[in-house]
Amino acid sequence: MPVDRDVLLNWRFEPVTERYDTARTILYALGVGAGAEGNEADLPLVYERHLKAMPMMAVVLAADGPWMTDPRTGITFTHVLHGEQRLEIHSPLSAQGALIGQTSIEGLYDKGAKGAVLALKRKLRDADTGMLVATVRSGAFLRADGGFGGSSEGQALPHLIPDRPPDTSLSIATRLDQALIYRMSGDFNPLHVDPAVARQAGFERPILHGLCSYGIAGLAIIKALCGGDPERLRRLDVRFSTPVYPGETLVTEIWLEEGHRAAFRVKVAERDVVALNNGRADYLS
């Protein structure tokens, strides 16, 4: 059933304040694979002494609750897919602190019988100083809610992958318990832990969180392009293509571009499928 465009575009979001500590920062890093290989270079990501936060953690901080389940939205929540994730870091994320998140809707695009795309933006500010720390954008594909008569124009274009072999790549093996660890960062959807729920959704077993695969891609970029320093990563955008199963190996293929920018995609080695596509990473030299 089509959503009411005016209702969604005028949806009011209250500011969300979240305080986090070093334990939360370490848990997120462990959830996206930091420290799994026992590499000493990962210690600043998982050890409270001189701890540095992974910038990708911003996508799970000071976020709104499950507002799309509110019947007033008109969204068929069971048919919503996370289509894309974008992140800009304006100031390095602290290893502990408090953030205020303010969400807004940037656009709603009608795809007719295919559904609709909802573009969301969340600005994260330091709760004490008011400094803008990060801008988090995401795209939700509302598969059952198109046909309301709106435009399909104006969406952000995907970052193109060059038509040549990648300049470098990095493989990171996920653990069988990866989803069990990552879910403690705040996404408790049973699809990622309960085999019965996963089978009902059409999967042979629980799948990895899309944002966990996103975080693993960020870890690969930090290792490959930032010398292991998370504070050098300033932007990370992806489109989600194929679910990943815990235990599979993720290969991040990277193409260097001008101006300390790179294109990338993430493939599942065991199945030779693309899990994350149209990736863009910006980083400091």
Secondary structure, DSSP 8 states (H G I E B T S, - for coil): ----HHHHHT-----EEEEE-HHHHHHHHHHTTTTTT--GGGHHHH-STT----GGGGGGSS---SGGGSGGG---GGGEEEEEEEEEESS---SSEEEEEEEEEEEEEE-GGG-EEEEEEEEEEETTT--EEEEEEEEEEETT---SS-------------SS--SEEEEEE--TTHHHHHGGGS---GGGT-HHHHHHTT-SS----HHHHHHHHHHHHHHHHSTT-GGGEEEEEEEE-S---TT-EEEEEEEEETTTEEEEEEEETTTTEEEEEEEEEEE--
